[in-house]
């Protein structure tokens, strides 16, 4: 089966990521998650096998992660991509690893007083950040589906629900990135695009993984729809989102925009969002393409960012962006794959 045009672009982006950045880092896990979606969404046997071959070295612990600080050990087995492929019946070899790392998250991960996974390797267990939603939620929920383990599914849903409750800005419906990094008990003041992208990604992957009548999906759907509405309200005229989503004088930020675009696409595909999102979705996609050239170079991606300085809006706005930052590629691959799915370009 020939690859569809956007699948070809997505595969090119994955190859570009691998040539430039370590695959064992969390942004490599994100790129693999995108590649897994690409293979499954396009129902492409050759690409499915390619993803399997990318993930099997993780299962054999052959991927060099020794020099990388891992916040969550499930990255070692390929993280979200491994759980996603296993849940869909393409990676039975992963079951033992999913059980091991899922149980480790449940029983050994550091938690805040509310039970939300907190930053490891620091004394303060109250330091929490929305980025963790990407790391643990899709992994736990898909691992639970694969293994028939409802405790894993419930824990994944609990984690994003807890983060959402602790980090939501009730005035505008957007997420702050963190609590505790700018000072004890203090939330960052931002509405950072990639942070909101991490949140919408986690919520969307629960919707992708669970049947419509599953109780955890029913619990998550209102949070997902509310966050999509908040993102809709803060899109610019291009249909994209900025480094600080409430301040359009800040730069367009492409990794967050691509993640939000992916999430909205999931909502459209599952019939959860009203018709007004369809025009935004198309406009957003065409605008995202303007920030990527024919060689797969992606611009305007924020570099690594966690509550800079005092975590104020102006502090986030001053964080730089660069060409081909490692956060860009997986987000774009996910957006490309979901767009084909929504538009009926795949079987």
N, C-alpha and C positions, 0 to 999 in steps of 0.2 A: 504493500500500500504506500503510495507516494505521500510525503508529508505535505500538509497544507501550508500556504505561505507563511502564516504567523508561527507555525510550528518550526519552520526553517529558521525564522528569525530568533525564536526562543532558544533553539539549539545552538545557534551562533553565539548568543549571549552567554549561554552556559560555558561554551568553550573559551570564550573571552575571559570570563571570570576565572576559570581554572588556570589560564595562562598568566594571570596577574595576581591572584590572591590565594591564600591557603584554603583548601577544601574542608579542613577540619575545624575551621573557625565558625562561629555561629552564622556568619553571612554566607559561608559555604553550605551550611545546613539549609538556609533559606533558598539558595540557588538550587539545591537538590530537591527541595519541596516543590519549587516551580517546575523543575524538569519532570518530577513524578506526575504532577497535574497534567503537564503537557502530554505525556505518554498515555495516561488513562483517558483524558478528555478526547484525545484524537483517536483512541482505540487503535493504536499503532503497535503491532506486535514487535517490530524491530526496535522501536524506541523503548518499549517496556523492557525488553531484554537489555538494552543499553543502560537503563536505570538500574536494573538488577546488578549488572556488572560494576556500576559505580558504587553500589551499596554493600555488596558482599565483602569487600575489604574492611569496611567498618565492622561488620559482624565478626570477622576474623581478628579484629583489633589490630589491623595492619596499617591503619591511617595514623600518621604521626600527629598526635595532639599533645605531645609531651611539652612543647614550648609554648602552648596556648593556655591561658587561664580560662578554665571552664567553670562557668557559674552553675551549670547543671550537667551531671554526668551522662544523661541520656544522649547528649551529643556524640558520645563515643561510639554508639551503635548506629549513627546516622540520623538520630532524632526524628523529626516530623516526617521526613520522606520515608524512612523505614516503616514507621507505624502506618502511614497512609497506604503504602504499597501492600503491606501485610493485611490490612483491613479489607483490601479489595482482592485478596487472594493471589497476589503476585509474588509474595515473598514469605513462604511458609518457614524458611530457614530462620526467620527473625523471632519466632514465638518465644524462645527461651530468653533472648535478650530483652524483649518487650516486658516479659514477666519480671525479670530481674530489676531493670531500671525503673519500671513503674512502681514496684514495691519499694524501691529505694526512695523515690519521691514521696510516697505516702508515709513512710515510717522514719525516714532519716533527714529529710530536707528541713532546713531551718525555717521557722515560721514566726510571724509577728503575733502579737497578742490576739489578733482577730483570726489567726489561722492561715494568713496569706504567706506564701513563700517569700522569704526575705533574702537580702544580699548575703551570700556566704563569705567567709573569710574576714568578716568584720565583727567587732564585739556587739554592735547595736542590732538586735534582731528586728527593730522597728523600721529599718531602712527597706522600703519597698519601691518597686518601679514597674511601670506598665510593660516594659520590654520583656519581662518574665512571662507575660501572657503568651507571646510567640513561642517561647522556649518549652513551656510545659503543657499548655492546653491542647493543642492539636495532637501532641504525642500521647497524652493520657487518654483522650477520648478515642482516638483511632486504635490505640493499644487495647483499650477496653472492648471496642467492637470486635477486634480480631480474636481476642481471648474469651469473649463472653463474660468479661469482668465488669460488672456494673459499679463496683467501688472505684475503679479507675475512671469510668465515665463521670461519675458524680464528683470525684475530686477535681477533674478538669473543669467541669462547670462551676464548682465552688470557687476555684481560683479566679476565673475571669469575673464572676459575679462579685467576689470580694474586692478585687482590684477596682472594678467599675464603681462600686459603692464608695470606696475610700478616696478615689481620685477624680470623680466626676465633679465638674463645675455646674452646680444646679441652675446657674443663671443662663447659661448658653448651651448646655448639654454636651460640651466637649470635655475631653479628659486632660487632666494634668499628667505630667510624666511621673512624678515621684513624691515620696514623703520621707522626710528624715535626713536628706542629704544637705539641705541648706540650714539645718539646725533641728534639734529634737522636736518631733511632732509637726514640723513645718512642711507644707506641701509646696512644690515648685509652683510658680505663678503662670506658667506657660500654657499654651494650647498648641503644642508642637505637632507638626503634621505627621512625622513618623511615629510619634507616640500614639496618636489617634489611629494611625495605620496599624500599629501592633495590636491595639484593642479590637479594631474591626476585623482584622485577620483571624484572631482567636475566636471571636463570636461566629464569623462566617464558617470556619472549619467545623464548628459544632453542628451548624445547620447542614453542612455537606455530609457529615458523618452519620447523623441520626435520622431515623424515620420521623415523619411529621407528628406522629402521636406519642413520641417518646417524651416522658415527663421532663427530662433535663432540657430537651429542645424547647418544649413549651415554656419552660422557665427563662430560657435565654432569648427567645424571639423578641420579647418587648424591649430588652436592652439593645439588641441589634438594631431594631427599627428606630429606636430613639436616637442612637448614635448616627445612623444613616441620615436621619432628618437634620441633626445638628451639622453634619458635614455638608449636606445640601445647602443649608442656609449660609455657609461660609465659603462656598466655592467662588472663585473669581469669574470674570467674564469669559475666560478661556475654558472654564470648567475644571480648573486645577486648584490646588491648595498650597498655601505659603508656609514658610518656616514657622512663623507665628500665624496661625490660621485666622485670627481676628484682626490682623494688621496686614493689609494687602500691600503696604509699602515695603514689607519684608519680601525677600526673594521667593519666587516659585520654588518649591522643594519637591523633587521628582520621586524620591523613594516613598515618601508618605503619600503623595498623590497616586502613585501606582498601587499601593496597598489599599487605599480607600477605594480606588476604582475597582480593584478585584472584589472587595467586599460588597460594593453596590451591585456588581455583576452577579454575585451569588444571590443577593436579595431579589434581583429581577428574575433570575432563572428559577427561583423557588416561589415566585409569585407573592413575595412578601412586601414589595414596595409599590407605591402608587405610580400611575402612568407618567407623572412629571419627571421621574428619575430617568426615563428612557432617553430623552433629549440630552440631559446632562451627561449621561453615560457615553453617548456617541461623541459629544463635543469634547469631553474629557479625554477619550481615547485618541482622537485626532490631534489634540494638543500634546498629549504625551509623546506621540511620534515626532513632534517638532523638536523635542529635546534629545532625540537619538538620531545619529547620522547613519549612513549606509554601511559603515564599518562596525556598527554596534557600539559606538562611543556614546555614553550617556552623561549629560551635563546636569548641573544644578542639584547635586545630591549632597545633603548635609553630611559632614564628617561625624565621627563618633561623638556622642553628646549625652551627658548625664548630669542634669542640674548644674549647668555651668555657673561659676561664681556664686551668686546668691539665688540663682534659680528664678530671676525676674524675667519678665517678658523681654526687656531690652537686652538681657544677657543672652537669651536664646537667639535673638535677632542678630547678634554679633558673631555667632558661631559660623565659621566659613563653610562654603560648599566647594566641591571640586569635580573635575571631570573624572569619570570612571571610578568614583568611590565604590568600595566593595559592597555597600548597602544597596546600590542601585539595581544590580543584575537580577537577583531573585525576585524582587518586587515587580520588575518589568516582565519577567517570564510568567509570573502568576497572572498579571493583567492581560498579557497576550493570550494565554491559554483560556482564561475565563471569557474573554471577548469572543473568541471563536465558538465557545460553547453557547453563549447567549445568542449569538447571531445565526446559529444553525449551520456554521461552517464545518461542523464535525458530526459524525454519525451518532 
